[in-house]
């Protein structure tokens, strides 16, 4: 804005556009614009967004005073749509409680309650709370706020309430709930809830036992429960996730702590992303019957999905399971994205036997050793390779290892209707690249219309840069 022409042009904009511009930056930055000219001196007071970090202020008193004065003296109380607060207190509030006034004025529960209640048209509430001791901080009014569109709470203690009716998107990260039952009630009492994210990584006073998600309106659910960050006692067993959401179209499960999952009424067009371990012991080749039953039931519950992504850990579970019995059939699955450990890749044909109508396959692999052997186990060619598989992509850059060529050969020689095979070639010496390409050219292709696209790895970002003009051949 140092140029006079640019300053004059911006000054011609109406107030509501200037407010919109300032709402896209943190409030601290918006306040700084007040020194540019008289035109900007009070514009920031009418922005619909308040985005603050308490560390931007010399002390808690200055932080609290700023927000309270903003809501009182500006138009903020009537036009504020988004309140985003990063509250990280380095010492207990009781150390500041020399006076009753200071105690009340700096108490997080009191402050946040006042701020939320004053923002009568609040649509987006985003609060990160880090405090040396747990306090009941959020006002009960958030459970009945009819204007909220999205609510993101991180590390926030939530008190129980008799009545809950929130019509917004919930994003819940490492919060402290009264109990599991209240969390279930919180979710099921939102009649038009469509998007829910539940994240549990840190250690808090509350340890989630069973996550129950019951919702007739939910369309997207993300569950991220990392059990590696918890210190379990002998009583911390039998953790589970129970999902009953008949309208669910997207489900992401990343859970290393739960031992069982119950998923009912998953839609036919659902997309799932699964990274679960069932608390499995991968040092053994045997799965006991009860654990096998849990794994088999889980995949049966997912058998109606159309798009599925599985992690390397989950495929380890499947690899062990296949030593005892086959997977259930997935008749509707058309896209499969898998991250394989090399030790489990040999089971790929057996897995594909369960996907008779698969059209698209994306693989991510570990790096093979140069002479590592790959044995693809299967007594017959999977049905999808004979009749439906049209696209195969190997995203991991390959460098011409024996096992990598065998994998490429398997698909090219056995896929009858394959239209596109895409792979990424690790950048190396020109003669090495040429040798790999020549070897690929010599491979027989079952599908006469199959196009092989080889991309060249980009070294800086370890991604693949398209080189079709050189390495695109039929």
C-alpha positions as CSV (number, residue, x, y, z in Angstrom):
1,X,0.0,0.0,0.0
2,X,3.1,2.2,-0.3
3,X,2.0,3.3,-3.8
4,X,-0.3,6.3,-3.8
5,X,-2.4,5.0,-6.7
6,X,-3.1,1.7,-5.0
7,X,-3.9,3.4,-1.7
8,X,-6.5,5.6,-3.4
9,X,-8.1,2.7,-5.3
10,X,-8.5,0.7,-2.1
11,X,-9.9,3.8,-0.3
12,X,-12.7,3.8,-2.8
13,X,-13.9,0.4,-1.8
14,X,-17.1,0.3,0.4
15,X,-16.7,-0.6,4.1
16,X,-18.1,-4.1,3.8
17,X,-15.5,-5.1,1.2
18,X,-12.7,-3.7,3.3
19,X,-14.0,-5.6,6.3
20,X,-14.1,-8.8,4.2
21,X,-10.4,-8.2,3.2
22,X,-9.4,-7.8,6.9
23,X,-11.4,-10.8,8.0
24,X,-9.0,-13.0,6.0
25,X,-6.0,-12.1,8.2
26,X,-5.4,-12.6,11.9
27,X,-6.9,-9.8,14.0
28,X,-3.5,-8.7,15.1
29,X,-2.7,-7.9,11.5
30,X,-6.0,-6.2,10.9
31,X,-5.5,-3.9,13.9
32,X,-2.1,-2.8,12.4
33,X,-3.8,-1.5,9.3
34,X,-5.4,1.3,11.5
35,X,-2.2,3.3,11.2
36,X,-2.3,3.4,7.4
37,X,-4.7,6.3,7.2
38,X,-7.8,7.8,8.7
39,X,-9.8,5.7,6.2
40,X,-8.6,2.5,7.9
41,X,-8.6,3.7,11.5
42,X,-11.9,2.1,12.6
43,X,-12.6,-0.4,9.8
44,X,-11.2,-3.3,11.7
45,X,-13.7,-2.8,14.4
46,X,-16.5,-3.9,12.1
47,X,-14.8,-7.1,10.8
48,X,-16.9,-10.3,11.3
49,X,-13.9,-12.3,12.5
50,X,-12.0,-12.2,15.7
51,X,-8.8,-14.4,15.5
52,X,-6.5,-14.0,18.4
53,X,-3.7,-15.7,20.3
54,X,-3.3,-14.7,23.9
55,X,0.5,-14.8,23.5
56,X,0.2,-11.7,21.3
57,X,-0.6,-9.7,24.4
58,X,1.8,-8.8,27.3
59,X,-0.5,-10.5,29.9
60,X,-3.9,-12.1,30.4
61,X,-5.5,-8.9,31.5
62,X,-4.6,-7.1,28.3
63,X,-5.9,-10.0,26.2
64,X,-9.2,-10.1,28.1
65,X,-9.6,-6.4,28.0
66,X,-9.0,-6.2,24.2
67,X,-11.7,-8.7,23.4
68,X,-14.2,-7.3,25.9
69,X,-13.7,-3.8,24.6
70,X,-14.0,-4.9,21.0
71,X,-17.3,-6.5,21.7
72,X,-18.6,-3.6,23.7
73,X,-17.4,-0.6,21.7
74,X,-17.5,-1.9,18.2
75,X,-20.2,-3.5,16.0
76,X,-18.7,-6.8,16.9
77,X,-21.4,-7.9,19.2
78,X,-24.0,-7.8,16.4
79,X,-21.9,-8.7,13.3
80,X,-19.2,-11.1,14.7
81,X,-19.6,-14.4,12.8
82,X,-16.3,-16.2,13.7
83,X,-14.5,-16.3,17.0
84,X,-11.1,-18.1,16.9
85,X,-9.1,-18.1,20.1
86,X,-5.8,-19.7,20.9
87,X,-5.6,-19.8,24.7
88,X,-2.4,-21.2,26.1
89,X,-1.9,-20.3,29.7
90,X,1.6,-20.8,31.1
91,X,0.6,-20.7,34.7
92,X,-2.4,-21.5,36.8
93,X,-5.1,-18.8,37.1
94,X,-5.1,-19.0,40.9
95,X,-1.6,-17.4,41.0
96,X,-3.3,-14.2,39.7
97,X,-6.1,-14.3,42.2
98,X,-5.0,-11.6,44.5
99,X,-8.3,-9.7,44.1
100,X,-11.8,-11.1,43.7
101,X,-12.3,-8.8,40.6
102,X,-9.1,-10.2,38.9
103,X,-10.2,-13.7,39.8
104,X,-13.5,-13.3,38.1
105,X,-12.2,-11.2,35.2
106,X,-9.5,-13.6,34.2
107,X,-11.3,-16.9,34.7
108,X,-11.5,-18.6,31.3
109,X,-15.0,-20.0,31.9
110,X,-16.3,-16.6,32.7
111,X,-14.6,-14.8,29.9
112,X,-15.5,-17.3,27.1
113,X,-19.1,-17.4,28.3
114,X,-19.3,-13.6,28.1
115,X,-17.7,-13.4,24.7
116,X,-19.9,-16.1,23.2
117,X,-23.1,-14.8,24.7
118,X,-22.3,-11.3,23.4
119,X,-21.7,-12.5,19.9
120,X,-25.3,-13.0,19.1
121,X,-24.9,-14.1,15.5
122,X,-21.9,-16.4,16.0
123,X,-21.5,-18.9,13.2
124,X,-18.0,-20.3,13.6
125,X,-16.4,-21.0,17.0
126,X,-12.8,-22.3,17.1
127,X,-11.1,-22.6,20.5
128,X,-7.7,-24.2,21.4
129,X,-7.3,-24.3,25.2
130,X,-4.1,-25.3,27.0
131,X,-4.1,-24.8,30.8
132,X,-2.1,-26.3,33.7
133,X,-5.3,-27.4,35.3
134,X,-8.7,-28.6,34.1
135,X,-11.6,-26.1,34.4
136,X,-15.1,-26.3,33.1
137,X,-14.7,-23.7,30.5
138,X,-17.4,-23.7,27.7
139,X,-20.8,-22.2,28.5
140,X,-23.8,-24.5,28.3
141,X,-25.3,-22.1,25.8
142,X,-23.1,-23.5,23.0
143,X,-25.3,-26.7,23.2
144,X,-28.3,-24.7,22.1
145,X,-26.8,-22.0,19.9
146,X,-29.0,-22.0,16.8
147,X,-26.7,-19.8,14.7
148,X,-23.6,-22.0,14.9
149,X,-22.4,-23.6,11.6
150,X,-19.1,-25.1,12.8
151,X,-17.7,-25.8,16.2
152,X,-14.0,-26.7,16.6
153,X,-12.8,-27.4,20.1
154,X,-9.3,-28.6,21.1
155,X,-8.4,-29.6,24.6
156,X,-11.5,-28.0,26.0
157,X,-13.3,-29.4,29.2
158,X,-17.0,-29.8,28.4
159,X,-19.6,-30.0,31.1
160,X,-22.6,-32.2,30.8
161,X,-25.9,-30.7,29.8
162,X,-29.5,-32.0,30.0
163,X,-30.5,-30.5,26.7
164,X,-28.4,-30.5,23.5
165,X,-29.5,-29.3,20.1
166,X,-26.7,-28.0,17.9
167,X,-27.1,-27.8,14.1
168,X,-23.5,-27.5,13.0
169,X,-20.3,-29.3,12.1
170,X,-18.4,-30.7,15.1
171,X,-14.6,-31.0,15.1
172,X,-13.6,-32.4,18.5
173,X,-9.9,-32.8,19.4
174,X,-8.5,-34.1,22.7
175,X,-11.4,-32.6,24.7
176,X,-12.4,-33.6,28.2
177,X,-16.0,-34.9,28.4
178,X,-18.1,-35.6,31.4
179,X,-18.2,-39.3,30.3
180,X,-18.6,-41.5,27.3
181,X,-22.4,-41.3,27.6
182,X,-22.4,-37.5,27.3
183,X,-20.2,-37.6,24.2
184,X,-22.7,-40.1,22.7
185,X,-25.6,-37.7,23.6
186,X,-23.7,-34.7,22.3
187,X,-23.5,-36.4,18.8
188,X,-27.0,-38.0,18.7
189,X,-28.8,-34.8,19.9
190,X,-27.8,-32.8,16.8
191,X,-30.7,-33.4,14.4
192,X,-29.0,-32.1,11.2
193,X,-25.3,-32.9,12.0
194,X,-23.6,-33.8,8.7
195,X,-19.9,-33.6,9.5
196,X,-18.1,-34.9,12.6
197,X,-14.5,-35.2,13.4
198,X,-13.3,-36.9,16.6
199,X,-9.6,-36.8,17.3
200,X,-7.9,-38.3,20.4
201,X,-4.1,-37.9,20.6
202,X,-2.9,-36.2,23.8
203,X,-3.1,-37.4,27.4
204,X,-5.9,-35.8,29.4
205,X,-7.9,-36.4,32.5
206,X,-10.5,-38.1,30.4
207,X,-9.8,-41.5,28.6
208,X,-12.2,-42.4,25.9
209,X,-13.5,-46.0,26.4
210,X,-16.2,-46.6,23.8
211,X,-17.0,-44.1,21.1
212,X,-20.6,-44.4,20.0
213,X,-21.8,-42.4,17.0
214,X,-25.5,-42.6,16.5
215,X,-26.8,-40.1,13.9
216,X,-29.5,-40.2,11.2
217,X,-28.2,-37.2,9.4
218,X,-24.4,-37.7,9.5
219,X,-22.7,-37.9,6.1
220,X,-19.0,-37.6,6.9
221,X,-17.2,-39.1,9.9
222,X,-13.5,-38.9,10.7
223,X,-12.3,-40.8,13.8
224,X,-8.6,-40.5,14.7
225,X,-7.7,-42.3,17.9
226,X,-4.0,-42.8,18.4
227,X,-3.5,-45.3,21.2
228,X,0.3,-45.1,21.2
229,X,0.1,-41.8,23.1
230,X,-1.8,-43.3,26.1
231,X,-0.6,-45.0,29.2
232,X,-2.9,-47.9,29.7
233,X,-3.7,-49.7,33.0
234,X,-4.9,-53.3,33.2
235,X,-8.5,-52.0,33.1
236,X,-8.0,-50.1,29.8
237,X,-9.1,-53.1,27.6
238,X,-12.0,-53.7,25.3
239,X,-12.0,-50.2,23.7
240,X,-14.5,-50.0,20.8
241,X,-16.1,-47.8,18.2
242,X,-19.8,-48.2,17.4
243,X,-21.2,-46.4,14.4
244,X,-24.8,-46.3,13.4
245,X,-25.2,-43.6,10.7
246,X,-27.3,-44.8,7.7
247,X,-26.6,-41.7,5.6
248,X,-22.8,-41.9,5.9
249,X,-21.0,-41.5,2.6
250,X,-17.5,-40.9,3.9
251,X,-15.8,-42.7,6.8
252,X,-12.2,-42.3,7.9
253,X,-11.0,-44.6,10.7
254,X,-7.5,-44.2,12.1
255,X,-7.5,-46.1,15.3
256,X,-4.7,-48.0,17.0
257,X,-6.4,-48.4,20.4
258,X,-9.8,-50.0,19.8
259,X,-10.1,-53.8,19.7
260,X,-13.5,-54.0,18.0
261,X,-15.6,-52.0,15.6
262,X,-19.4,-52.1,14.9
263,X,-20.5,-50.3,11.8
264,X,-24.2,-50.7,10.7
265,X,-26.2,-49.4,7.7
266,X,-23.3,-48.1,5.7
267,X,-24.5,-46.7,2.3
268,X,-23.8,-48.4,-1.0
269,X,-21.9,-45.4,-2.4
270,X,-19.7,-44.9,0.7
271,X,-16.0,-44.1,0.6
272,X,-13.9,-45.4,3.5
273,X,-10.3,-44.8,4.6
274,X,-9.2,-47.4,7.1
275,X,-6.1,-47.5,9.3
276,X,-6.8,-49.9,12.2
277,X,-4.8,-52.6,13.9
278,X,-7.4,-54.4,16.2
279,X,-4.6,-54.4,18.8
280,X,-3.1,-57.2,16.8
281,X,0.2,-59.0,17.7
282,X,2.1,-59.0,14.4
283,X,4.9,-61.2,15.8
284,X,2.7,-64.3,15.4
285,X,1.3,-66.1,12.4
286,X,-1.8,-67.2,14.2
287,X,-5.0,-65.3,15.0
288,X,-7.3,-66.8,17.6
289,X,-10.9,-67.5,16.6
290,X,-12.4,-64.6,18.6
291,X,-10.0,-62.1,17.0
292,X,-10.7,-63.6,13.6
293,X,-14.4,-63.2,14.1
294,X,-14.0,-59.5,14.9
295,X,-11.8,-58.9,11.8
296,X,-14.2,-60.9,9.6
297,X,-17.3,-59.1,10.9
298,X,-15.6,-55.7,10.4
299,X,-14.8,-56.3,6.7
300,X,-18.3,-57.8,6.2
301,X,-19.7,-54.5,7.5
302,X,-17.7,-52.6,4.9
303,X,-18.5,-54.9,2.0
304,X,-21.0,-52.5,0.4
305,X,-18.5,-49.6,-0.1
306,X,-17.5,-48.4,-3.6
307,X,-14.2,-46.7,-2.7
308,X,-11.8,-48.0,-0.1
309,X,-8.3,-47.0,1.1
310,X,-6.4,-49.4,3.4
311,X,-3.2,-48.6,5.3
312,X,-0.1,-50.9,5.5
313,X,-1.1,-51.8,9.1
314,X,-4.6,-52.9,8.1
315,X,-3.2,-54.9,5.2
316,X,-1.0,-56.7,7.7
317,X,-4.1,-57.7,9.6
318,X,-5.7,-58.9,6.4
319,X,-2.5,-60.8,5.5
320,X,-2.7,-62.7,8.8
321,X,-6.4,-63.2,8.4
322,X,-6.0,-64.8,4.9
323,X,-3.9,-67.5,6.4
324,X,-7.1,-68.8,8.1
325,X,-9.9,-67.9,5.7
326,X,-10.8,-65.7,2.7
327,X,-12.1,-62.1,2.9
328,X,-15.8,-61.5,2.4
329,X,-16.8,-60.4,-1.1
330,X,-17.0,-56.6,-2.0
331,X,-19.3,-56.7,-5.0
332,X,-19.7,-52.9,-5.2
333,X,-16.1,-51.9,-4.8
334,X,-14.8,-50.1,-7.9
335,X,-11.8,-48.2,-6.5
336,X,-9.1,-49.6,-4.2
337,X,-6.1,-47.7,-2.8
338,X,-3.7,-49.8,-0.8
339,X,-0.4,-49.1,1.0
340,X,1.5,-52.4,1.2
341,X,4.4,-53.5,3.2
342,X,6.6,-55.8,1.0
343,X,6.0,-58.8,3.2
344,X,2.2,-58.6,2.6
345,X,2.2,-57.8,-1.1
346,X,2.3,-61.5,-2.1
347,X,-1.3,-61.7,-0.8
348,X,-2.5,-59.1,-3.3
349,X,-4.1,-61.6,-5.7
350,X,-6.0,-63.2,-2.8
351,X,-7.3,-59.8,-1.8
352,X,-8.3,-59.0,-5.4
353,X,-10.3,-62.2,-5.5
354,X,-12.8,-60.4,-3.1
355,X,-13.2,-57.4,-5.5
356,X,-14.9,-58.9,-8.6
357,X,-16.0,-55.6,-10.1
358,X,-12.9,-53.5,-9.3
359,X,-12.1,-50.9,-12.0
360,X,-9.3,-48.8,-10.5
361,X,-6.3,-49.9,-8.3
362,X,-3.7,-47.6,-6.8
363,X,-0.7,-49.1,-5.0
364,X,1.9,-47.5,-2.7
365,X,4.8,-49.8,-1.8
366,X,8.0,-50.0,0.2
367,X,11.2,-49.8,-1.6
368,X,12.3,-53.2,-2.9
369,X,15.9,-54.4,-2.6
370,X,17.4,-55.0,-6.0
371,X,17.2,-58.8,-6.0
372,X,14.2,-59.1,-3.7
373,X,11.8,-61.8,-4.8
374,X,8.1,-61.3,-5.1
375,X,5.8,-64.4,-5.2
376,X,2.2,-63.5,-6.0
377,X,0.1,-66.2,-4.4
378,X,-3.1,-67.3,-6.2
379,X,-4.3,-70.5,-7.8
380,X,-6.2,-68.5,-10.4
381,X,-6.4,-65.0,-11.9
382,X,-8.8,-62.8,-9.9
383,X,-12.1,-62.1,-11.7
384,X,-11.6,-58.3,-11.8
385,X,-8.4,-58.8,-13.9
386,X,-10.4,-60.8,-16.4
387,X,-13.4,-58.6,-16.7
388,X,-13.4,-55.1,-15.0
389,X,-10.0,-53.7,-14.0
390,X,-9.3,-50.7,-16.3
391,X,-6.7,-48.6,-14.4
392,X,-3.7,-49.5,-12.4
393,X,-1.3,-47.0,-10.8
394,X,1.9,-47.7,-8.9
395,X,2.6,-44.4,-7.1
396,X,5.9,-45.4,-5.4
397,X,8.9,-44.6,-7.7
398,X,10.5,-47.8,-8.9
399,X,14.1,-48.3,-9.8
400,X,14.0,-51.6,-11.7
401,X,14.2,-54.1,-8.8
402,X,13.3,-57.7,-9.8
403,X,10.2,-57.7,-7.6
404,X,9.0,-54.4,-9.1
405,X,9.2,-55.7,-12.7
406,X,7.4,-58.9,-11.6
407,X,4.5,-56.8,-10.2
408,X,4.2,-54.8,-13.4
409,X,4.4,-58.0,-15.5
410,X,1.7,-59.5,-13.4
411,X,-0.8,-56.8,-14.3
412,X,0.1,-56.3,-17.9
413,X,0.1,-60.0,-18.7
414,X,-3.2,-60.9,-16.8
415,X,-5.4,-57.8,-17.1
416,X,-7.7,-58.5,-20.1
417,X,-9.5,-55.1,-20.2
418,X,-6.8,-52.8,-18.8
419,X,-6.9,-49.4,-20.5
420,X,-4.2,-47.5,-18.5
421,X,-1.2,-48.6,-16.5
422,X,0.6,-45.7,-14.8
423,X,3.9,-45.9,-12.9
424,X,6.6,-43.6,-11.6
425,X,10.3,-44.2,-12.5
426,X,12.9,-43.1,-10.0
427,X,15.3,-40.7,-11.6
428,X,18.8,-42.2,-12.1
429,X,21.4,-42.5,-14.7
430,X,20.1,-42.3,-18.3
431,X,21.3,-45.8,-19.2
432,X,19.5,-47.2,-16.1
433,X,16.3,-45.5,-17.1
434,X,16.6,-46.7,-20.7
435,X,17.2,-50.3,-19.5
436,X,14.1,-50.3,-17.4
437,X,12.0,-48.8,-20.2
438,X,13.3,-51.4,-22.6
439,X,12.4,-54.2,-20.2
440,X,8.9,-52.7,-19.9
441,X,8.5,-52.6,-23.6
442,X,9.3,-56.3,-23.9
443,X,6.5,-57.3,-21.5
444,X,3.5,-58.9,-23.1
445,X,0.2,-57.1,-22.7
446,X,-3.0,-59.1,-22.4
447,X,-5.1,-56.0,-23.3
448,X,-4.3,-54.7,-26.8
449,X,-5.7,-51.2,-25.9
450,X,-3.6,-50.8,-22.7
451,X,-1.6,-47.5,-22.6
452,X,1.4,-47.5,-20.3
453,X,2.4,-44.2,-18.9
454,X,5.8,-43.8,-17.2
455,X,6.4,-40.7,-15.2
456,X,9.8,-39.5,-14.0
457,X,10.4,-38.7,-10.3
458,X,11.0,-35.1,-9.3
459,X,14.0,-35.2,-7.0
460,X,13.3,-32.1,-4.9
461,X,9.8,-33.0,-3.8
462,X,10.0,-36.8,-4.2
463,X,7.0,-36.7,-6.4
464,X,6.4,-37.7,-10.0
465,X,6.8,-35.3,-12.8
466,X,4.9,-36.2,-16.0
467,X,7.2,-37.2,-18.8
468,X,4.6,-38.5,-21.2
469,X,6.2,-37.0,-24.3
470,X,9.1,-39.4,-23.8
471,X,7.7,-42.4,-21.9
472,X,4.1,-42.8,-23.1
473,X,3.7,-45.9,-25.2
474,X,1.2,-48.6,-26.3
